[in-house]
Amino acid sequence: MAKQSIAGFSSRSKTVRMKTWKPSISVVYPMFNEEENIERAVHFAEAVLTDMTSDYEILIVNDASTDRSAEIAAALARSNPFVKVFHHERNLKLGGALRTGFSNATKELVFYCDSDLPVDLTELNRAVHIMEFTRSDIISAFRFDRTAEGPIRTVYSVVYNLLIRFLFPLRVKDINFSFKLFKREVLEKVALEAEGSFIDAELLIKGKLHGFKIVQFGVDYFPRNRGTSTLASPDVIFKMIRELVTFRMKMRHEIRAARVSAP
């Protein structure tokens, strides 16, 4: 007499294995005067990506650097077919650099991170798994501890995040942290216009208004120890606030409608 199979399956049935999602990925590095960081950033990205997928690209956007960044990036592209470099003749700031990178991304997923690597890039693998598990469209990381960047920038960050929460229907921590993974279809629906650092908020706000699902997770933060950041300069902050106000006025009807329809 044949033995009864468990849960009605024959003992001869083959084991069904879950397939791991291995999407193609575009990594975008905006770069301004990162001669001490860009080579390391590319090597770390390649080491992580080769374990995740066979189809990837690393896009470096040289935003009119005045040091050896352009030379180093060009050499990396010549020696590695997965690396592409785009050069700006004049400095277009973070927004301009990211728009160039995003518009040239060709893969299923697009990932953006600063080239000084404020986070362990192995977190990208976790972000992809979270995106698959939660069926989300955008993954935005937040830092467990922001105080390592110094008291002034920490205060700037807290105030800015509170301002975004007050003005827009978006509940996201650490909105300007440079770890964002999203499906390329988001870029097909969301037209990004910001020139400066407001582009992080613009991406998430417009993504939310278009109905894309945003999920967050926490990561350890590693402050810059090479090169100089310009993201906390008065000019950058003033431009970010100016773009925020302009954007709020332009999108006021869509924002009002989103708040009315919110449960």
Rosetta blueprint (number, residue, H / E / L):
1 M L
2 A L
3 K L
4 Q L
5 S L
6 I H
7 A H
8 G H
9 F L
10 S L
11 S L
12 R L
13 S L
14 K L
15 T L
16 V L
17 R L
18 M L
19 K L
20 T L
21 W L
22 K L
23 P L
24 S L
25 I E
26 S E
27 V E
28 V E
29 Y E
30 P E
31 M E
32 F L
33 N L
34 E L
35 E L
36 E L
37 N L
38 I H
39 E H
40 R H
41 A H
42 V H
43 H H
44 F H
45 A H
46 E H
47 A H
48 V H
49 L H
50 T H
51 D H
52 M H
53 T L
54 S L
55 D L
56 Y E
57 E E
58 I E
59 L E
60 I E
61 V E
62 N E
63 D L
64 A L
65 S L
66 T L
67 D L
68 R L
69 S H
70 A H
71 E H
72 I H
73 A H
74 A H
75 A H
76 L H
77 A H
78 R H
79 S H
80 N L
81 P L
82 F L
83 V E
84 K E
85 V E
86 F E
87 H E
88 H L
89 E L
90 R L
91 N L
92 L L
93 K H
94 L H
95 G H
96 G H
97 A H
98 L H
99 R H
100 T H
101 G H
102 F H
103 S H
104 N H
105 A L
106 T L
107 K L
108 E L
109 L E
110 V E
111 F E
112 Y E
113 C E
114 D L
115 S L
116 D L
117 L L
118 P L
119 V L
120 D L
121 L L
122 T L
123 E H
124 L H
125 N H
126 R H
127 A H
128 V H
129 H H
130 I H
131 M H
132 E H
133 F H
134 T H
135 R L
136 S L
137 D L
138 I E
139 I E
140 S E
141 A E
142 F E
143 R E
144 F L
145 D L
146 R L
147 T H
148 A H
149 E H
150 G L
151 P H
152 I H
153 R H
154 T H
155 V H
156 Y H
157 S H
158 V H
159 V H
160 Y H
161 N H
162 L H
163 L H
164 I H
165 R H
166 F H
167 L H
168 F L
169 P L
170 L L
171 R L
172 V L
173 K L
174 D L
175 I L
176 N L
177 F L
178 S L
179 F E
180 K E
181 L E
182 F E
183 K E
184 R H
185 E H
186 V H
187 L H
188 E H
189 K H
190 V L
191 A L
192 L L
193 E L
194 A L
195 E L
196 G L
197 S L
198 F L
199 I H
200 D H
201 A H
202 E H
203 L H
204 L H
205 I H
206 K H
207 G H
208 K H
209 L H
210 H L
211 G L
212 F L
213 K L
214 I E
215 V E
216 Q E
217 F E
218 G E
219 V E
220 D L
221 Y L
222 F L
223 P L
224 R L
225 N L
226 R L
227 G L
228 T L
229 S L
230 T L
231 L L
232 A L
233 S L
234 P H
235 D H
236 V H
237 I H
238 F H
239 K H
240 M H
241 I H
242 R H
243 E H
244 L H
245 V H
246 T H
247 F H
248 R H
249 M H
250 K H
251 M L
252 R H
253 H H
254 E H
255 I H
256 R H
257 A H
258 A H
259 R H
260 V H
261 S H
262 A L
263 P L
